[in-house]
Amino acid sequence: MIEKLSSEQRATQIAQLDGWQNVEGRDAIKRQLKFADFNEAFGFMTRVAIKAQEMDHHPEWFNVYSNVEITLSTHDANGITERDIRLARFIDEIAAGK
Amino acid sequence: MIEKLSSEQRATQIAQLDGWQNVEGRDAIKRQLKFADFNEAFGFMTRVAIKAQEMDHHPEWFNVYSNVEITLSTHDANGITERDIRLARFIDEIAAGK
């Protein structure tokens, strides 16, 4: 059973991420990303999908054309866990072109 | 310039689709789909993405794990056009395993 991060851990970890915000009314974080076009946006989503499947930890996400909004939370823990931070870090790395 | 379908055309076309509903407050249609798991849901999305790119007509969609919600509308026409119906038909066909 994976455990929720403490408030301090959560704040420290999120501060090290790139552009993630708390979701109002839920224990979740989200990031909005803008790409050049749909090809680039969906290519990004495909990389995240493969990583998510490998981690068995999946995002909630919305896409329209070149825009992607991703929400992360761990349902089993009812909040943010180390898994969300790991997936967020991966997203930040590929979004930054690393 | 692509034109919006008339009310009659729109109603007739939507009645021939599988599970599409009007979106409240917008001239758009949506369908919710449920798959066996994330692999199947994202595989479906990938097929739709390739078709959408070919048509240069893209969906608005939300995914969480095995659930996909797709909204279609033609921004240039500010409503439902033949393009939305064509993409909806493709979605219905692959969702039905054809």
N, CA and C atoms of all chains as a GROMACS GRO file, in nm:
protein
  588
    1MET      N    1   0.085  -0.121   0.000
    1MET     CA    2   0.000   0.000   0.000
    1MET      C    3   0.088   0.124   0.000
    2ILE      N    4   0.068   0.206  -0.100
    2ILE     CA    5   0.148   0.328  -0.110
    2ILE      C    6   0.085   0.439  -0.026
    3GLU      N    7   0.172   0.518   0.039
    3GLU     CA    8   0.121   0.622   0.130
    3GLU      C    9   0.128   0.761   0.069
    4LYS      N   10   0.029   0.841   0.105
    4LYS     CA   11   0.027   0.983   0.069
    4LYS      C   12   0.150   1.052   0.122
    5LEU      N   13   0.200   1.150   0.051
    5LEU     CA   14   0.309   1.233   0.104
    5LEU      C   15   0.253   1.321   0.215
    6SER      N   16   0.338   1.354   0.311
    6SER     CA   17   0.298   1.451   0.414
    6SER      C   18   0.289   1.589   0.349
    7SER      N   19   0.227   1.682   0.416
    7SER     CA   20   0.215   1.818   0.362
    7SER      C   21   0.352   1.877   0.328
    8GLU      N   22   0.450   1.852   0.416
    8GLU     CA   23   0.585   1.909   0.395
    8GLU      C   24   0.651   1.843   0.274
    9GLN      N   25   0.643   1.710   0.269
    9GLN     CA   26   0.703   1.637   0.156
    9GLN      C   27   0.640   1.684   0.024
   10ARG      N   28   0.510   1.693   0.029
   10ARG     CA   29   0.434   1.733  -0.090
   10ARG      C   30   0.477   1.871  -0.139
   11ALA      N   31   0.484   1.967  -0.047
   11ALA     CA   32   0.521   2.104  -0.085
   11ALA      C   33   0.663   2.110  -0.139
   12THR      N   34   0.754   2.038  -0.075
   12THR     CA   35   0.894   2.036  -0.119
   12THR      C   36   0.908   1.975  -0.258
   13GLN      N   37   0.841   1.863  -0.278
   13GLN     CA   38   0.850   1.793  -0.406
   13GLN      C   39   0.788   1.876  -0.519
   14ILE      N   40   0.672   1.934  -0.493
   14ILE     CA   41   0.603   2.009  -0.599
   14ILE      C   42   0.682   2.134  -0.637
   15ALA      N   43   0.749   2.193  -0.540
   15ALA     CA   44   0.831   2.312  -0.567
   15ALA      C   45   0.946   2.280  -0.663
   16GLN      N   46   0.987   2.152  -0.666
   16GLN     CA   47   1.098   2.113  -0.755
   16GLN      C   48   1.049   2.075  -0.895
   17LEU      N   49   0.919   2.069  -0.912
   17LEU     CA   50   0.863   2.036  -1.044
   17LEU      C   51   0.846   2.164  -1.126
   18ASP      N   52   0.803   2.144  -1.251
   18ASP     CA   53   0.797   2.256  -1.345
   18ASP      C   54   0.652   2.289  -1.384
   19GLY      N   55   0.594   2.388  -1.314
   19GLY     CA   56   0.462   2.436  -1.357
   19GLY      C   57   0.343   2.356  -1.309
   20TRP      N   58   0.361   2.275  -1.206
   20TRP     CA   59   0.249   2.197  -1.152
   20TRP      C   60   0.178   2.278  -1.044
   21GLN      N   61   0.046   2.269  -1.046
   21GLN     CA   62  -0.036   2.342  -0.950
   21GLN      C   63  -0.128   2.247  -0.876
   22ASN      N   64  -0.171   2.287  -0.757
   22ASN     CA   65  -0.273   2.209  -0.686
   22ASN      C   66  -0.407   2.223  -0.758
   23VAL      N   67  -0.482   2.115  -0.758
   23VAL     CA   68  -0.617   2.118  -0.815
   23VAL      C   69  -0.713   2.159  -0.703
   24GLU      N   70  -0.797   2.256  -0.732
   24GLU     CA   71  -0.890   2.302  -0.629
   24GLU      C   72  -0.992   2.194  -0.595
   25GLY      N   73  -1.013   2.173  -0.467
   25GLY     CA   74  -1.117   2.080  -0.424
   25GLY      C   75  -1.080   1.933  -0.432
   26ARG      N   76  -0.953   1.903  -0.469
   26ARG     CA   77  -0.910   1.762  -0.479
   26ARG      C   78  -0.765   1.753  -0.436
   27ASP      N   79  -0.726   1.638  -0.384
   27ASP     CA   80  -0.585   1.618  -0.352
   27ASP      C   81  -0.517   1.565  -0.479
   28ALA      N   82  -0.483   1.659  -0.568
   28ALA     CA   83  -0.429   1.624  -0.700
   28ALA      C   84  -0.347   1.744  -0.750
   29ILE      N   85  -0.259   1.719  -0.847
   29ILE     CA   86  -0.183   1.827  -0.910
   29ILE      C   87  -0.206   1.824  -1.060
   30LYS      N   88  -0.194   1.941  -1.121
   30LYS     CA   89  -0.213   1.945  -1.267
   30LYS      C   90  -0.111   2.037  -1.334
   31ARG      N   91  -0.088   2.009  -1.461
   31ARG     CA   92  -0.001   2.094  -1.543
   31ARG      C   93  -0.062   2.109  -1.682
   32GLN      N   94  -0.057   2.230  -1.734
   32GLN     CA   95  -0.102   2.254  -1.870
   32GLN      C   96   0.020   2.267  -1.961
   33LEU      N   97   0.014   2.201  -2.075
   33LEU     CA   98   0.125   2.206  -2.170
   33LEU      C   99   0.073   2.248  -2.306
   34LYS      N  100   0.157   2.324  -2.376
   34LYS     CA  101   0.122   2.373  -2.509
   34LYS      C  102   0.231   2.329  -2.605
   35PHE      N  103   0.194   2.266  -2.715
   35PHE     CA  104   0.290   2.219  -2.813
   35PHE      C  105   0.274   2.295  -2.945
   36ALA      N  106   0.358   2.263  -3.040
   36ALA     CA  107   0.353   2.334  -3.169
   36ALA      C  108   0.227   2.297  -3.246
   37ASP      N  109   0.187   2.171  -3.236
   37ASP     CA  110   0.072   2.123  -3.313
   37ASP      C  111   0.023   1.991  -3.255
   38PHE      N  112  -0.075   1.930  -3.320
   38PHE     CA  113  -0.134   1.805  -3.269
   38PHE      C  114  -0.033   1.691  -3.275
   39ASN      N  115   0.046   1.686  -3.381
   39ASN     CA  116   0.145   1.579  -3.395
   39ASN      C  117   0.238   1.578  -3.273
   40GLU      N  118   0.285   1.696  -3.235
   40GLU     CA  119   0.378   1.706  -3.122
   40GLU      C  120   0.306   1.674  -2.990
   41ALA      N  121   0.183   1.724  -2.976
   41ALA     CA  122   0.107   1.699  -2.852
   41ALA      C  123   0.079   1.549  -2.836
   42PHE      N  124   0.034   1.484  -2.943
   42PHE     CA  125  -0.001   1.343  -2.929
   42PHE      C  126   0.124   1.256  -2.920
   43GLY      N  127   0.232   1.299  -2.982
   43GLY     CA  128   0.359   1.228  -2.966
   43GLY      C  129   0.404   1.231  -2.820
   44PHE      N  130   0.392   1.346  -2.759
   44PHE     CA  131   0.422   1.360  -2.616
   44PHE      C  132   0.331   1.266  -2.534
   45MET      N  133   0.202   1.268  -2.563
   45MET     CA  134   0.108   1.183  -2.488
   45MET      C  135   0.145   1.036  -2.502
   46THR      N  136   0.190   0.998  -2.620
   46THR     CA  137   0.226   0.857  -2.642
   46THR      C  138   0.346   0.818  -2.555
   47ARG      N  139   0.443   0.908  -2.545
   47ARG     CA  140   0.559   0.879  -2.458
   47ARG      C  141   0.514   0.866  -2.313
   48VAL      N  142   0.426   0.955  -2.269
   48VAL     CA  143   0.376   0.949  -2.131
   48VAL      C  144   0.294   0.821  -2.110
   49ALA      N  145   0.214   0.784  -2.210
   49ALA     CA  146   0.130   0.663  -2.199
   49ALA      C  147   0.215   0.538  -2.178
   50ILE      N  148   0.325   0.529  -2.253
   50ILE     CA  149   0.412   0.411  -2.241
   50ILE      C  150   0.477   0.407  -2.102
   51LYS      N  151   0.522   0.523  -2.057
   51LYS     CA  152   0.581   0.532  -1.922
   51LYS      C  153   0.476   0.498  -1.815
   52ALA      N  154   0.356   0.552  -1.831
   52ALA     CA  155   0.249   0.530  -1.733
   52ALA      C  156   0.217   0.381  -1.722
   53GLN      N  157   0.213   0.315  -1.836
   53GLN     CA  158   0.182   0.172  -1.837
   53GLN      C  159   0.293   0.093  -1.766
   54GLU      N  160   0.416   0.132  -1.794
   54GLU     CA  161   0.532   0.068  -1.729
   54GLU      C  162   0.525   0.085  -1.577
   55MET      N  163   0.483   0.204  -1.533
   55MET     CA  164   0.474   0.233  -1.389
   55MET      C  165   0.343   0.180  -1.329
   56ASP      N  166   0.251   0.138  -1.412
   56ASP     CA  167   0.115   0.106  -1.370
   56ASP      C  168   0.056   0.223  -1.288
   57HIS      N  169   0.078   0.340  -1.342
   57HIS     CA  170   0.026   0.462  -1.276
   57HIS      C  171  -0.013   0.559  -1.387
   58HIS      N  172  -0.143   0.584  -1.399
   58HIS     CA  173  -0.194   0.651  -1.519
   58HIS      C  174  -0.246   0.792  -1.490
   59PRO      N  175  -0.227   0.882  -1.586
   59PRO     CA  176  -0.275   1.019  -1.568
   59PRO      C  177  -0.424   1.031  -1.600
   60GLU      N  178  -0.482   1.142  -1.559
   60GLU     CA  179  -0.609   1.189  -1.614
   60GLU      C  180  -0.569   1.302  -1.705
   61TRP      N  181  -0.612   1.301  -1.829
   61TRP     CA  182  -0.568   1.409  -1.918
   61TRP      C  183  -0.671   1.446  -2.022
   62PHE      N  184  -0.659   1.573  -2.062
   62PHE     CA  185  -0.748   1.631  -2.162
   62PHE      C  186  -0.660   1.687  -2.273
   63ASN      N  187  -0.699   1.664  -2.396
   63ASN     CA  188  -0.624   1.716  -2.511
   63ASN      C  189  -0.719   1.780  -2.610
   64VAL      N  190  -0.683   1.897  -2.656
   64VAL     CA  191  -0.747   1.952  -2.775
   64VAL      C  192  -0.636   2.018  -2.859
   65TYR      N  193  -0.621   1.965  -2.980
   65TYR     CA  194  -0.518   2.006  -3.074
   65TYR      C  195  -0.378   2.009  -3.010
   66SER      N  196  -0.321   2.126  -2.987
   66SER     CA  197  -0.184   2.133  -2.936
   66SER      C  198  -0.176   2.150  -2.785
   67ASN      N  199  -0.290   2.145  -2.718
   67ASN     CA  200  -0.296   2.165  -2.573
   67ASN      C  201  -0.321   2.034  -2.500
   68VAL      N  202  -0.248   2.014  -2.390
   68VAL     CA  203  -0.266   1.896  -2.306
   68VAL      C  204  -0.274   1.944  -2.160
   69GLU      N  205  -0.377   1.899  -2.090
   69GLU     CA  206  -0.384   1.926  -1.946
   69GLU      C  207  -0.381   1.793  -1.873
   70ILE      N  208  -0.283   1.779  -1.784
   70ILE     CA  209  -0.264   1.651  -1.714
   70ILE      C  210  -0.290   1.668  -1.565
   71THR      N  211  -0.367   1.577  -1.509
   71THR     CA  212  -0.393   1.575  -1.365
   71THR      C  213  -0.338   1.445  -1.308
   72LEU      N  214  -0.264   1.456  -1.198
   72LEU     CA  215  -0.207   1.338  -1.133
   72LEU      C  216  -0.257   1.327  -0.990
   73SER      N  217  -0.288   1.205  -0.951
   73SER     CA  218  -0.329   1.174  -0.815
   73SER      C  219  -0.322   1.022  -0.802
   74THR      N  220  -0.306   0.972  -0.681
   74THR     CA  221  -0.301   0.827  -0.662
   74THR      C  222  -0.432   0.783  -0.596
   75HIS      N  223  -0.518   0.719  -0.675
   75HIS     CA  224  -0.651   0.684  -0.623
   75HIS      C  225  -0.642   0.594  -0.500
   76ASP      N  226  -0.550   0.497  -0.504
   76ASP     CA  227  -0.536   0.403  -0.392
   76ASP      C  228  -0.502   0.473  -0.261
   77ALA      N  229  -0.433   0.586  -0.269
   77ALA     CA  230  -0.389   0.657  -0.147
   77ALA      C  231  -0.475   0.779  -0.124
   78ASN      N  232  -0.564   0.807  -0.218
   78ASN     CA  233  -0.651   0.924  -0.208
   78ASN      C  234  -0.571   1.054  -0.194
   79GLY      N  235  -0.464   1.064  -0.271
   79GLY     CA  236  -0.382   1.186  -0.264
   79GLY      C  237  -0.256   1.172  -0.347
   80ILE      N  238  -0.162   1.261  -0.320
   80ILE     CA  239  -0.035   1.264  -0.395
   80ILE      C  240   0.068   1.173  -0.328
   81THR      N  241   0.126   1.086  -0.410
   81THR     CA  242   0.229   0.995  -0.359
   81THR      C  243   0.357   1.012  -0.442
   82GLU      N  244   0.457   0.937  -0.403
   82GLU     CA  245   0.584   0.938  -0.475
   82GLU      C  246   0.565   0.900  -0.623
   83ARG      N  247   0.464   0.817  -0.650
   83ARG     CA  248   0.438   0.779  -0.790
   83ARG      C  249   0.398   0.898  -0.877
   84ASP      N  250   0.318   0.987  -0.818
   84ASP     CA  251   0.276   1.106  -0.893
   84ASP      C  252   0.397   1.195  -0.922
   85ILE      N  253   0.483   1.207  -0.821
   85ILE     CA  254   0.603   1.291  -0.837
   85ILE      C  255   0.694   1.232  -0.946
   86ARG      N  256   0.709   1.100  -0.945
   86ARG     CA  257   0.795   1.035  -1.047
   86ARG      C  258   0.739   1.055  -1.187
   87LEU      N  259   0.608   1.039  -1.201
   87LEU     CA  260   0.548   1.057  -1.333
   87LEU      C  261   0.554   1.206  -1.374
   88ALA      N  262   0.533   1.296  -1.280
   88ALA     CA  263   0.543   1.440  -1.309
   88ALA      C  264   0.685   1.476  -1.354
   89ARG      N  265   0.785   1.416  -1.290
   89ARG     CA  266   0.925   1.444  -1.328
   89ARG      C  267   0.953   1.397  -1.470
   90PHE      N  268   0.901   1.279  -1.504
   90PHE     CA  269   0.919   1.227  -1.639
   90PHE      C  270   0.853   1.322  -1.740
   91ILE      N  271   0.732   1.366  -1.709
   91ILE     CA  272   0.658   1.459  -1.796
   91ILE      C  273   0.739   1.588  -1.813
   92ASP      N  274   0.792   1.640  -1.704
   92ASP     CA  275   0.870   1.764  -1.711
   92ASP      C  276   0.993   1.746  -1.799
   93GLU      N  277   1.058   1.632  -1.785
   93GLU     CA  278   1.180   1.606  -1.865
   93GLU      C  279   1.149   1.602  -2.013
   94ILE      N  280   1.047   1.528  -2.053
   94ILE     CA  281   1.022   1.521  -2.198
   94ILE      C  282   0.961   1.650  -2.250
   95ALA      N  283   0.883   1.719  -2.166
   95ALA     CA  284   0.828   1.848  -2.209
   95ALA      C  285   0.940   1.949  -2.233
   96ALA      N  286   1.048   1.934  -2.158
   96ALA     CA  287   1.164   2.023  -2.173
   96ALA      C  288   1.256   1.978  -2.284
   97GLY      N  289   1.217   1.870  -2.353
   97GLY     CA  290   1.296   1.821  -2.466
   97GLY      C  291   1.420   1.744  -2.425
   98LYS      N  292   1.420   1.689  -2.304
   98LYS     CA  293   1.537   1.611  -2.258
   98LYS      C  294   1.524   1.467  -2.298
   99MET      N  295  -1.462   2.704  -4.722
   99MET     CA  296  -1.529   2.719  -4.591
   99MET      C  297  -1.636   2.611  -4.575
  100ILE      N  298  -1.620   2.535  -4.469
  100ILE     CA  299  -1.716   2.427  -4.445
  100ILE      C  300  -1.838   2.481  -4.369
  101GLU      N  301  -1.955   2.431  -4.407
  101GLU     CA  302  -2.079   2.484  -4.345
  101GLU      C  303  -2.138   2.392  -4.240
  102LYS      N  304  -2.196   2.454  -4.140
  102LYS     CA  305  -2.271   2.381  -4.037
  102LYS      C  306  -2.383   2.301  -4.102
  103LEU      N  307  -2.413   2.185  -4.046
  103LEU     CA  308  -2.531   2.111  -4.090
  103LEU      C  309  -2.657   2.186  -4.045
  104SER      N  310  -2.763   2.173  -4.124
  104SER     CA  311  -2.893   2.228  -4.081
  104SER      C  312  -2.943   2.144  -3.963
  105SER      N  313  -3.041   2.194  -3.891
  105SER     CA  314  -3.098   2.119  -3.778
  105SER      C  315  -3.147   1.982  -3.821
  106GLU      N  316  -3.210   1.976  -3.939
  106GLU     CA  317  -3.265   1.848  -3.987
  106GLU      C  318  -3.152   1.751  -4.021
  107GLN      N  319  -3.053   1.803  -4.096
  107GLN     CA  320  -2.937   1.718  -4.133
  107GLN      C  321  -2.868   1.666  -4.008
  108ARG      N  322  -2.848   1.755  -3.915
  108ARG     CA  323  -2.779   1.721  -3.792
  108ARG      C  324  -2.852   1.610  -3.717
  109ALA      N  325  -2.983   1.626  -3.699
  109ALA     CA  326  -3.062   1.527  -3.626
  109ALA      C  327  -3.060   1.391  -3.696
  110THR      N  328  -3.073   1.394  -3.828
  110THR     CA  329  -3.073   1.269  -3.905
  110THR      C  330  -2.939   1.198  -3.894
  111GLN      N  331  -2.832   1.275  -3.908
  111GLN     CA  332  -2.698   1.215  -3.904
  111GLN      C  333  -2.666   1.160  -3.765
  112ILE      N  334  -2.698   1.235  -3.661
  112ILE     CA  335  -2.665   1.191  -3.525
  112ILE      C  336  -2.744   1.066  -3.488
  113ALA      N  337  -2.868   1.058  -3.536
  113ALA     CA  338  -2.950   0.939  -3.508
  113ALA      C  339  -2.888   0.812  -3.566
  114GLN      N  340  -2.804   0.829  -3.670
  114GLN     CA  341  -2.741   0.711  -3.732
  114GLN      C  342  -2.609   0.674  -3.664
  115LEU      N  343  -2.565   0.757  -3.572
  115LEU     CA  344  -2.440   0.728  -3.500
  115LEU      C  345  -2.470   0.643  -3.377
  116ASP      N  346  -2.362   0.603  -3.308
  116ASP     CA  347  -2.377   0.510  -3.197
  116ASP      C  348  -2.343   0.577  -3.062
  117GLY      N  349  -2.446   0.624  -2.993
  117GLY     CA  350  -2.423   0.674  -2.856
  117GLY      C  351  -2.374   0.816  -2.845
  118TRP      N  352  -2.390   0.895  -2.949
  118TRP     CA  353  -2.347   1.035  -2.943
  118TRP      C  354  -2.461   1.121  -2.891
  119GLN      N  355  -2.425   1.218  -2.806
  119GLN     CA  356  -2.524   1.307  -2.746
  119GLN      C  357  -2.486   1.451  -2.772
  120ASN      N  358  -2.586   1.539  -2.768
  120ASN     CA  359  -2.557   1.682  -2.776
  120ASN      C  360  -2.489   1.728  -2.647
  121VAL      N  361  -2.396   1.820  -2.661
  121VAL     CA  362  -2.330   1.880  -2.544
  121VAL      C  363  -2.414   2.000  -2.501
  122GLU      N  364  -2.446   2.007  -2.374
  122GLU     CA  365  -2.529   2.117  -2.326
  122GLU      C  366  -2.453   2.249  -2.336
  123GLY      N  367  -2.520   2.350  -2.389
  123GLY     CA  368  -2.460   2.484  -2.393
  123GLY      C  369  -2.359   2.506  -2.504
  124ARG      N  370  -2.341   2.405  -2.591
  124ARG     CA  371  -2.244   2.420  -2.702
  124ARG      C  372  -2.297   2.347  -2.824
  125ASP      N  373  -2.261   2.393  -2.941
  125ASP     CA  374  -2.298   2.320  -3.062
  125ASP      C  375  -2.190   2.216  -3.088
  126ALA      N  376  -2.202   2.104  -3.016
  126ALA     CA  377  -2.101   1.998  -3.020
  126ALA      C  378  -2.168   1.867  -2.982
  127ILE      N  379  -2.105   1.754  -3.017
  127ILE     CA  380  -2.156   1.623  -2.976
  127ILE      C  381  -2.047   1.549  -2.900
  128LYS      N  382  -2.090   1.459  -2.811
  128LYS     CA  383  -1.992   1.382  -2.735
  128LYS      C  384  -2.033   1.236  -2.721
  129ARG      N  385  -1.932   1.154  -2.700
  129ARG     CA  386  -1.956   1.012  -2.673
  129ARG      C  387  -1.860   0.964  -2.565
  130GLN      N  388  -1.910   0.884  -2.474
  130GLN     CA  389  -1.825   0.823  -2.371
  130GLN      C  390  -1.798   0.679  -2.409
  131LEU      N  391  -1.674   0.637  -2.397
  131LEU     CA  392  -1.638   0.499  -2.430
  131LEU      C  393  -1.563   0.437  -2.313
  132LYS      N  394  -1.588   0.308  -2.295
  132LYS     CA  395  -1.524   0.234  -2.186
  132LYS      C  396  -1.452   0.114  -2.248
  133PHE      N  397  -1.326   0.098  -2.214
  133PHE     CA  398  -1.246  -0.011  -2.269
  133PHE      C  399  -1.208  -0.108  -2.157
  134ALA      N  400  -1.140  -0.215  -2.194
  134ALA     CA  401  -1.101  -0.316  -2.094
  134ALA      C  402  -0.994  -0.261  -1.999
  135ASP      N  403  -0.904  -0.180  -2.052
  135ASP     CA  404  -0.793  -0.128  -1.971
  135ASP      C  405  -0.728  -0.010  -2.044
  136PHE      N  406  -0.620   0.042  -1.987
  136PHE     CA  407  -0.553   0.158  -2.045
  136PHE      C  408  -0.492   0.126  -2.180
  137ASN      N  409  -0.433   0.008  -2.193
  137ASN     CA  410  -0.372  -0.031  -2.320
  137ASN      C  411  -0.474  -0.022  -2.433
  138GLU      N  412  -0.592  -0.074  -2.409
  138GLU     CA  413  -0.695  -0.074  -2.512
  138GLU      C  414  -0.747   0.069  -2.537
  139ALA      N  415  -0.765   0.145  -2.430
  139ALA     CA  416  -0.815   0.283  -2.444
  139ALA      C  417  -0.715   0.368  -2.522
  140PHE      N  418  -0.585   0.359  -2.488
  140PHE     CA  419  -0.487   0.443  -2.556
  140PHE      C  420  -0.460   0.393  -2.698
  141GLY      N  421  -0.472   0.263  -2.719
  141GLY     CA  422  -0.462   0.209  -2.855
  141GLY      C  423  -0.572   0.266  -2.944
  142PHE      N  424  -0.693   0.269  -2.891
  142PHE     CA  425  -0.806   0.332  -2.961
  142PHE      C  426  -0.775   0.478  -2.990
  143MET      N  427  -0.727   0.551  -2.890
  143MET     CA  428  -0.698   0.693  -2.910
  143MET      C  429  -0.593   0.714  -3.018
  144THR      N  430  -0.497   0.624  -3.024
  144THR     CA  431  -0.391   0.636  -3.124
  144THR      C  432  -0.448   0.618  -3.265
  145ARG      N  433  -0.540   0.525  -3.281
  145ARG     CA  434  -0.604   0.507  -3.412
  145ARG      C  435  -0.683   0.632  -3.450
  146VAL      N  436  -0.755   0.687  -3.354
  146VAL     CA  437  -0.834   0.809  -3.381
  146VAL      C  438  -0.740   0.926  -3.412
  147ALA      N  439  -0.628   0.935  -3.339
  147ALA     CA  440  -0.533   1.046  -3.359
  147ALA      C  441  -0.478   1.045  -3.502
  148ILE      N  442  -0.445   0.926  -3.552
  148ILE     CA  443  -0.389   0.915  -3.687
  148ILE      C  444  -0.494   0.953  -3.791
  149LYS      N  445  -0.617   0.908  -3.769
  149LYS     CA  446  -0.727   0.944  -3.859
  149LYS      C  447  -0.754   1.095  -3.854
  150ALA      N  448  -0.754   1.150  -3.733
  150ALA     CA  449  -0.782   1.293  -3.715
  150ALA      C  450  -0.678   1.378  -3.788
  151GLN      N  451  -0.551   1.335  -3.778
  151GLN     CA  452  -0.444   1.409  -3.844
  151GLN      C  453  -0.461   1.403  -3.997
  152GLU      N  454  -0.497   1.285  -4.046
  152GLU     CA  455  -0.521   1.266  -4.190
  152GLU      C  456  -0.634   1.357  -4.238
  153MET      N  457  -0.739   1.370  -4.154
  153MET     CA  458  -0.854   1.454  -4.190
  153MET      C  459  -0.829   1.602  -4.160
  154ASP      N  460  -0.722   1.631  -4.089
  154ASP     CA  461  -0.699   1.765  -4.034
  154ASP      C  462  -0.823   1.814  -3.957
  155HIS      N  463  -0.875   1.723  -3.877
  155HIS     CA  464  -0.994   1.754  -3.795
  155HIS      C  465  -0.979   1.678  -3.664
  156HIS      N  466  -0.959   1.753  -3.556
  156HIS     CA  467  -0.915   1.691  -3.430
  156HIS      C  468  -1.022   1.692  -3.323
  157PRO      N  469  -1.023   1.590  -3.240
  157PRO     CA  470  -1.122   1.584  -3.131
  157PRO      C  471  -1.076   1.665  -3.010
  158GLU      N  472  -1.169   1.691  -2.920
  158GLU     CA  473  -1.137   1.729  -2.782
  158GLU      C  474  -1.164   1.603  -2.703
  159TRP      N  475  -1.067   1.559  -2.624
  159TRP     CA  476  -1.094   1.435  -2.551
  159TRP      C  477  -1.027   1.429  -2.417
  160PHE      N  478  -1.092   1.349  -2.331
  160PHE     CA  479  -1.047   1.329  -2.194
  160PHE      C  480  -1.030   1.179  -2.174
  161ASN      N  481  -0.921   1.141  -2.110
  161ASN     CA  482  -0.897   0.998  -2.081
  161ASN      C  483  -0.854   0.981  -1.936
  162VAL      N  484  -0.912   0.886  -1.871
  162VAL     CA  485  -0.857   0.837  -1.745
  162VAL      C  486  -0.870   0.685  -1.747
  163TYR      N  487  -0.756   0.620  -1.737
  163TYR     CA  488  -0.743   0.474  -1.742
  163TYR      C  489  -0.820   0.413  -1.862
  164SER      N  490  -0.930   0.345  -1.838
  164SER     CA  491  -0.999   0.276  -1.948
  164SER      C  492  -1.116   0.358  -2.005
  165ASN      N  493  -1.132   0.481  -1.960
  165ASN     CA  494  -1.243   0.566  -2.005
  165ASN      C  495  -1.195   0.676  -2.098
  166VAL      N  496  -1.272   0.698  -2.204
  166VAL     CA  497  -1.241   0.806  -2.298
  166VAL      C  498  -1.371   0.883  -2.324
  167GLU      N  499  -1.365   1.015  -2.312
  167GLU     CA  500  -1.481   1.097  -2.350
  167GLU      C  501  -1.437   1.188  -2.464
  168ILE      N  502  -1.509   1.181  -2.574
  168ILE     CA  503  -1.470   1.255  -2.694
  168ILE      C  504  -1.577   1.358  -2.728
  169THR      N  505  -1.534   1.481  -2.754
  169THR     CA  506  -1.625   1.587  -2.798
  169THR      C  507  -1.584   1.631  -2.938
  170LEU      N  508  -1.682   1.641  -3.026
  170LEU     CA  509  -1.655   1.684  -3.164
  170LEU      C  510  -1.734   1.810  -3.197
  171SER      N  511  -1.667   1.900  -3.266
  171SER     CA  512  -1.730   2.024  -3.314
  171SER      C  513  -1.633   2.083  -3.416
  172THR      N  514  -1.684   2.163  -3.506
  172THR     CA  515  -1.596   2.225  -3.606
  172THR      C  516  -1.582   2.373  -3.571
  173HIS      N  517  -1.463   2.409  -3.520
  173HIS     CA  518  -1.444   2.547  -3.473
  173HIS      C  519  -1.466   2.649  -3.585
  174ASP      N  520  -1.417   2.616  -3.705
  174ASP     CA  521  -1.429   2.709  -3.819
  174ASP      C  522  -1.575   2.739  -3.854
  175ALA      N  523  -1.663   2.643  -3.828
  175ALA     CA  524  -1.804   2.661  -3.864
  175ALA      C  525  -1.889   2.692  -3.741
  176ASN      N  526  -1.824   2.687  -3.625
  176ASN     CA  527  -1.894   2.711  -3.498
  176ASN      C  528  -2.013   2.615  -3.480
  177GLY      N  529  -1.989   2.489  -3.512
  177GLY     CA  530  -2.097   2.391  -3.496
  177GLY      C  531  -2.060   2.258  -3.556
  178ILE      N  532  -2.161   2.175  -3.579
  178ILE     CA  533  -2.141   2.038  -3.631
  178ILE      C  534  -2.144   2.041  -3.783
  179THR      N  535  -2.041   1.982  -3.843
  179THR     CA  536  -2.034   1.974  -3.988
  179THR      C  537  -2.017   1.828  -4.031
  180GLU      N  538  -2.013   1.808  -4.160
  180GLU     CA  539  -1.993   1.675  -4.216
  180GLU      C  540  -1.862   1.613  -4.166
  181ARG      N  541  -1.764   1.697  -4.136
  181ARG     CA  542  -1.635   1.645  -4.084
  181ARG      C  543  -1.652   1.575  -3.949
  182ASP      N  544  -1.736   1.635  -3.864
  182ASP     CA  545  -1.760   1.574  -3.732
  182ASP      C  546  -1.831   1.440  -3.748
  183ILE      N  547  -1.926   1.436  -3.840
  183ILE     CA  548  -2.000   1.312  -3.863
  183ILE      C  549  -1.906   1.204  -3.916
  184ARG      N  550  -1.817   1.242  -4.007
  184ARG     CA  551  -1.721   1.143  -4.062
  184ARG      C  552  -1.629   1.089  -3.955
  185LEU      N  553  -1.578   1.180  -3.870
  185LEU     CA  554  -1.488   1.134  -3.763
  185LEU      C  555  -1.566   1.050  -3.661
  186ALA      N  556  -1.688   1.089  -3.630
  186ALA     CA  557  -1.772   1.011  -3.536
  186ALA      C  558  -1.798   0.871  -3.592
  187ARG      N  559  -1.822   0.862  -3.723
  187ARG     CA  560  -1.846   0.730  -3.784
  187ARG      C  561  -1.724   0.641  -3.773
  188PHE      N  562  -1.607   0.700  -3.796
  188PHE     CA  563  -1.482   0.624  -3.783
  188PHE      C  564  -1.466   0.575  -3.639
  189ILE      N  565  -1.491   0.662  -3.544
  189ILE     CA  566  -1.481   0.626  -3.401
  189ILE      C  567  -1.578   0.512  -3.370
  190ASP      N  568  -1.701   0.522  -3.418
  190ASP     CA  569  -1.800   0.417  -3.393
  190ASP      C  570  -1.754   0.284  -3.451
  191GLU      N  571  -1.697   0.288  -3.571
  191GLU     CA  572  -1.653   0.164  -3.635
  191GLU      C  573  -1.543   0.096  -3.555
  192ILE      N  574  -1.441   0.172  -3.515
  192ILE     CA  575  -1.332   0.103  -3.444
  192ILE      C  576  -1.374   0.068  -3.301
  193ALA      N  577  -1.462   0.148  -3.241
  193ALA     CA  578  -1.511   0.113  -3.107
  193ALA      C  579  -1.591  -0.017  -3.112
  194ALA      N  580  -1.656  -0.042  -3.225
  194ALA     CA  581  -1.735  -0.165  -3.241
  194ALA      C  582  -1.647  -0.282  -3.287
  195GLY      N  583  -1.516  -0.256  -3.299
  195GLY     CA  584  -1.423  -0.363  -3.335
  195GLY      C  585  -1.423  -0.396  -3.483
  196LYS      N  586  -1.469  -0.302  -3.567
  196LYS     CA  587  -1.472  -0.328  -3.712
  196LYS      C  588  -1.340  -0.289  -3.777
   0.00000   0.00000   0.00000
